[in-house]
């Protein structure tokens, strides 16, 4: 297997060469499970672990899609993680503000939703914000088109919350619309699939690869199959291209980054350029072009409300992150003072 088939390019080659990683070779992480990493390389496919030196340096742990530098003297050891071209991540569930990496070095992200029970515009806005933040290109797949009365009317509705994003109606079950996805998964390109449980990600992968991923029977109550993916895994297609399957996400919280919201709400931002005040919050300021767009019907009130909600969430994360950073700095200063006092006593 050639490295270019796995997504290797000049970006990674330059970083690998500049680090002068002697006696090491590049490999890509295809799966992680309890501290063991399945990696793919020109030497083949095998399991690797983090080296002691890597752990001591406390580098970020590899995730699926990462390029790593490996030494193989008997057991394979990961010595370094190469810089990421893109990184798909979210805030960890709960009250912590840590980043949870989902996948790395992804070119395109398929945001999968279904046309029957799962279609939720506010959730799509949240997914789009996270994908734009990652540096990858978002593409929306509206699965189960065979269950919709008018699939193209649904696509038109979705376009109102996804400006500039490609939208594909399809049915992985019947094969309708699947051929339109082939340009995204040509040789060396990496596509990740994200979405809620039961929207048909595994069925889409089955249709693209012929690989029989386990999918449970469709539930009569909501017409959705119960997803069975429990770990992230990378699949290399025989015809070229790479797919990364991810578990369904029950909770999708944002990290501190304004770029994703600006891109996900590009239509709102275009109206905001005509606001009287540069720092307009689009709530009750005079001569607010965004509020005027809502009043005239050019922008939906629900979309503006969603924008405010996501902005408030980012502000909360930013405040909490700053508080944690201040506390950590205070603790470091205390330890430094104790060390100085101890030194003076000796």
C-alpha positions as CSV (number, residue, x, y, z in Angstrom):
1,X,0.0,0.0,0.0
2,X,1.4,3.4,-1.0
3,X,1.4,6.3,1.4
4,X,-0.4,8.5,-1.1
5,X,-3.3,6.1,-1.0
6,X,-3.5,6.8,2.7
7,X,-3.6,10.5,2.3
8,X,0.2,11.3,2.5
9,X,1.1,14.6,0.8
10,X,3.8,17.3,0.8
11,X,2.3,18.8,4.0
12,X,3.1,15.7,6.0
13,X,6.3,15.0,4.1
14,X,7.8,18.4,5.0
15,X,7.0,18.0,8.7
16,X,8.4,14.5,8.7
17,X,11.6,15.6,7.0
18,X,12.1,18.7,9.2
19,X,11.9,16.7,12.4
20,X,14.8,14.4,11.3
21,X,13.0,11.4,12.6
22,X,15.9,8.9,12.1
23,X,15.1,5.1,12.0
24,X,11.4,5.9,12.0
25,X,8.7,5.6,9.3
26,X,5.3,7.2,8.8
27,X,2.1,5.4,9.4
28,X,-1.6,6.4,9.8
29,X,-3.8,5.5,12.7
30,X,-6.8,3.6,11.6
31,X,-8.2,2.6,15.0
32,X,-7.6,3.2,18.7
33,X,-8.6,0.8,21.5
34,X,-7.5,0.9,25.1
35,X,-4.0,2.3,24.4
36,X,-3.4,0.2,21.3
37,X,-3.3,1.8,17.9
38,X,-3.9,0.0,14.6
39,X,-1.7,1.7,12.0
40,X,-1.4,1.5,8.3
41,X,1.9,2.0,6.4
42,X,4.0,0.8,3.5
43,X,5.3,-1.9,5.8
44,X,1.8,-3.2,6.3
45,X,-0.9,-3.1,9.0
46,X,-0.1,-3.7,12.6
47,X,-0.7,-2.7,16.2
48,X,1.5,-0.1,17.9
49,X,1.8,1.5,21.4
50,X,3.0,4.9,22.7
51,X,6.7,4.8,23.5
52,X,7.9,5.8,27.0
53,X,9.7,8.9,25.5
54,X,6.4,9.9,23.9
55,X,4.5,9.6,27.2
56,X,7.2,11.6,29.0
57,X,6.9,14.5,26.6
58,X,3.1,14.5,27.2
59,X,2.3,15.1,23.6
60,X,-1.3,14.9,22.5
61,X,-2.3,11.3,22.0
62,X,-3.0,10.1,18.5
63,X,-6.5,9.8,17.2
64,X,-8.0,8.1,14.1
65,X,-6.6,9.8,11.0
66,X,-3.4,11.0,12.6
67,X,0.0,10.5,10.9
68,X,2.5,9.2,13.4
69,X,6.3,8.3,13.3
70,X,6.8,4.7,14.2
71,X,9.9,2.7,15.3
72,X,9.7,-1.1,14.8
73,X,12.2,-3.2,16.6
74,X,10.0,-6.2,17.4
75,X,7.1,-4.3,19.0
76,X,6.0,-1.2,17.1
77,X,6.2,2.0,19.1
78,X,4.8,5.5,18.2
79,X,7.4,8.1,18.8
80,X,5.7,11.3,17.6
81,X,2.5,12.6,16.1
82,X,2.9,14.8,13.0
83,X,1.1,18.2,12.9
84,X,-2.5,18.0,11.9
85,X,-3.8,19.6,8.7
86,X,-7.4,19.5,10.1
87,X,-8.8,18.4,13.4
88,X,-12.5,17.6,14.1
89,X,-13.3,18.0,17.7
90,X,-15.9,19.0,20.3
91,X,-16.0,19.9,24.0
92,X,-16.1,17.0,26.3
93,X,-19.5,16.1,27.6
94,X,-20.5,17.5,31.0
95,X,-19.1,20.6,32.8
96,X,-15.4,20.2,31.8
97,X,-14.1,22.4,29.0
98,X,-11.5,19.9,27.6
99,X,-11.3,19.2,23.9
100,X,-12.3,15.8,22.6
101,X,-10.7,15.0,19.3
102,X,-13.0,13.0,17.0
103,X,-10.7,12.6,13.9
104,X,-7.7,14.2,12.3
105,X,-6.6,15.1,8.8
106,X,-10.0,14.9,7.3
107,X,-10.7,16.6,3.9
108,X,-14.5,16.4,3.9
109,X,-17.1,15.7,6.6
110,X,-20.4,14.1,5.7
111,X,-23.0,15.4,8.1
112,X,-25.6,12.6,7.9
113,X,-29.2,13.2,8.8
114,X,-32.4,11.4,7.8
115,X,-35.4,12.8,6.0
116,X,-38.0,11.3,8.3
117,X,-37.6,11.5,12.1
118,X,-34.1,12.9,12.6
119,X,-34.1,16.1,10.6
120,X,-33.4,18.9,13.1
121,X,-32.2,22.3,11.7
122,X,-30.7,23.5,15.0
123,X,-28.6,20.3,15.3
124,X,-27.4,20.8,11.7
125,X,-26.3,24.3,12.6
126,X,-24.3,22.9,15.5
127,X,-22.7,20.2,13.3
128,X,-21.8,22.8,10.6
129,X,-20.2,25.1,13.2
130,X,-18.0,22.3,14.4
131,X,-17.0,21.1,10.9
132,X,-16.1,24.7,9.8
133,X,-14.0,25.0,12.9
134,X,-12.1,21.8,12.0
135,X,-10.8,23.2,8.7
136,X,-12.5,20.5,6.7
137,X,-15.3,21.0,4.1
138,X,-18.9,20.1,5.3
139,X,-21.3,18.2,3.0
140,X,-24.8,17.4,4.2
141,X,-26.2,13.9,3.3
142,X,-30.0,13.6,3.7
143,X,-30.5,9.9,3.9
144,X,-33.7,7.8,3.6
145,X,-35.0,9.9,0.7
146,X,-37.2,6.9,-0.1
147,X,-39.2,7.7,3.0
148,X,-39.8,11.3,2.2
149,X,-42.8,12.6,0.2
150,X,-40.8,15.4,-1.5
151,X,-37.1,15.0,-1.0
152,X,-36.2,18.1,-3.0
153,X,-38.5,20.3,-0.9
154,X,-36.7,19.1,2.2
155,X,-33.4,20.0,0.6
156,X,-34.6,23.5,-0.1
157,X,-35.5,23.9,3.6
158,X,-32.1,22.6,4.6
159,X,-30.4,25.1,2.3
160,X,-31.9,27.9,4.4
161,X,-29.6,26.9,7.4
162,X,-26.6,25.7,5.3
163,X,-25.5,28.6,3.0
164,X,-22.9,27.5,0.5
165,X,-22.9,23.9,1.7
166,X,-23.5,21.0,-0.8
167,X,-26.6,19.0,0.1
168,X,-27.3,15.5,-1.3
169,X,-30.6,13.6,-1.0
170,X,-30.0,9.9,-1.1
171,X,-31.1,6.5,0.0
172,X,-28.3,4.1,1.1
173,X,-30.9,1.3,1.2
174,X,-32.0,1.7,-2.5
175,X,-28.8,3.2,-3.8
176,X,-30.4,6.4,-5.0
177,X,-28.0,9.3,-5.1
178,X,-25.0,7.3,-3.9
179,X,-22.9,7.8,-7.1
180,X,-22.9,11.6,-6.5
181,X,-20.7,10.9,-3.4
182,X,-17.8,9.3,-5.4
183,X,-16.0,12.6,-6.2
184,X,-15.5,13.2,-2.5
185,X,-13.7,9.9,-1.9
186,X,-11.1,9.7,-4.7
187,X,-7.7,8.4,-4.0
188,X,-5.9,10.0,-1.1
189,X,-8.9,12.0,0.1
190,X,-10.3,11.4,3.6
191,X,-14.0,11.6,4.5
192,X,-15.4,11.4,8.0
193,X,-19.1,10.7,8.7
194,X,-20.8,12.2,11.7
195,X,-24.4,12.3,12.8
196,X,-26.8,11.0,15.4
197,X,-27.4,7.3,16.1
198,X,-29.7,5.6,13.6
199,X,-29.4,8.0,10.7
200,X,-27.7,5.3,8.5
201,X,-24.0,6.1,8.6
202,X,-23.0,2.4,8.6
203,X,-25.5,1.7,5.8
204,X,-24.0,4.5,3.7
205,X,-20.5,3.0,4.3
206,X,-21.7,-0.4,3.4
207,X,-23.1,1.0,0.1
208,X,-19.8,2.8,-0.7
209,X,-17.4,-0.1,0.3
210,X,-19.3,-3.3,0.1
211,X,-18.1,-3.9,3.7
212,X,-20.9,-5.4,5.8
213,X,-20.8,-3.3,9.0
214,X,-23.3,-4.5,11.5
215,X,-26.6,-2.6,11.4
216,X,-29.6,-3.5,13.5
217,X,-33.1,-3.8,12.1
218,X,-35.1,-0.7,11.5
219,X,-37.4,0.3,14.4
220,X,-41.1,0.5,13.4
221,X,-41.6,3.5,15.7
222,X,-39.3,5.9,13.9
223,X,-38.0,4.1,10.8
224,X,-34.4,4.3,11.9
225,X,-31.9,1.5,12.3
226,X,-30.0,1.5,15.6
227,X,-26.4,2.3,15.0
228,X,-23.8,-0.1,16.3
229,X,-20.5,1.7,15.7
230,X,-18.8,2.0,19.1
231,X,-15.3,3.1,18.1
232,X,-13.9,5.3,15.4
233,X,-12.4,3.4,12.6
234,X,-10.7,4.2,9.3
235,X,-11.6,2.3,6.1
236,X,-9.4,2.4,3.0
237,X,-11.5,1.8,-0.2
238,X,-10.2,-0.4,-2.9
239,X,-11.1,2.1,-5.6
240,X,-9.3,4.9,-3.6
241,X,-10.4,7.2,-0.8
242,X,-10.6,6.8,2.9
243,X,-13.7,6.8,5.2
244,X,-13.8,7.4,8.9
245,X,-16.8,6.1,10.7
246,X,-17.7,7.7,14.1
247,X,-20.1,6.6,16.8
248,X,-23.4,8.5,17.0
249,X,-23.2,11.7,19.1
250,X,-25.8,12.3,21.8
251,X,-24.2,15.5,23.0
252,X,-22.5,18.0,20.8
253,X,-21.0,21.0,22.6
254,X,-18.9,23.7,21.1
255,X,-15.3,24.8,21.8
256,X,-14.1,28.4,22.0
257,X,-13.8,29.3,18.3
258,X,-15.7,32.1,16.5
259,X,-14.7,31.0,13.0
260,X,-17.2,28.1,12.8
261,X,-20.2,30.2,13.8
262,X,-19.2,32.9,11.2
263,X,-19.2,30.3,8.5
264,X,-22.2,28.4,9.6
265,X,-24.2,31.6,9.8
266,X,-22.7,33.3,6.7
267,X,-26.2,34.6,5.7
268,X,-26.6,36.3,9.0
269,X,-23.1,37.7,8.9
270,X,-23.8,39.2,5.5
271,X,-26.7,41.2,6.9
272,X,-24.6,42.2,10.0
273,X,-22.2,44.1,7.7
274,X,-24.9,46.7,7.3
275,X,-25.5,47.2,11.1
276,X,-24.9,50.7,12.4
277,X,-22.6,49.5,15.2
278,X,-19.6,47.3,14.5
279,X,-20.1,45.4,17.8
280,X,-23.8,45.0,17.3
281,X,-25.2,41.9,19.2
282,X,-28.4,41.8,17.0
283,X,-30.7,42.0,20.0
284,X,-32.1,45.5,20.6
285,X,-29.6,47.9,19.1
286,X,-31.0,50.6,16.8
287,X,-30.6,50.3,13.1
288,X,-29.6,46.6,13.3
289,X,-29.6,45.1,9.8
290,X,-30.0,41.6,11.1
291,X,-33.2,42.4,13.1
292,X,-34.5,44.3,10.1
293,X,-33.9,41.1,8.0
294,X,-35.9,39.1,10.4
295,X,-38.8,41.6,10.4
296,X,-38.8,41.7,6.6
297,X,-38.8,37.9,6.4
298,X,-35.4,37.6,4.8
299,X,-34.0,35.8,7.8
300,X,-36.0,33.5,10.2
301,X,-36.4,34.4,13.8
302,X,-35.5,30.8,14.8
303,X,-32.2,31.1,13.0
304,X,-31.3,34.3,14.8
305,X,-32.3,32.7,18.1
306,X,-30.1,29.7,17.4
307,X,-27.2,32.1,16.6
308,X,-27.7,33.8,20.0
309,X,-27.8,30.5,21.7
310,X,-24.5,29.2,20.2
311,X,-22.8,32.6,20.9
312,X,-23.9,32.4,24.5
313,X,-22.5,28.8,24.7
314,X,-19.2,30.0,23.3
315,X,-19.0,32.9,25.7
316,X,-19.6,30.5,28.6
317,X,-16.9,28.2,27.5
318,X,-14.5,31.1,27.0
319,X,-15.2,32.5,30.5
320,X,-14.8,29.1,32.1
321,X,-11.6,28.4,30.2
322,X,-10.2,31.8,31.3
323,X,-11.1,30.9,34.9
324,X,-9.3,27.6,34.7
325,X,-6.3,29.2,33.1
326,X,-6.1,31.9,35.8
327,X,-6.4,29.2,38.6
328,X,-3.7,27.1,36.9
329,X,-1.4,30.2,36.7
330,X,-2.0,31.0,40.4
331,X,-1.1,27.4,41.4
332,X,2.1,27.6,39.4
333,X,3.0,30.9,41.1
334,X,2.4,29.3,44.5
335,X,4.6,26.3,43.7
336,X,7.4,28.7,42.5
337,X,7.2,30.7,45.7
338,X,7.4,27.6,47.8
339,X,10.5,26.5,45.8
340,X,12.2,29.8,46.4
341,X,11.5,29.8,50.1
342,X,12.8,26.2,50.4
343,X,15.9,27.2,48.5
344,X,16.6,30.2,50.8
345,X,16.2,28.1,54.0
346,X,18.9,25.7,52.7
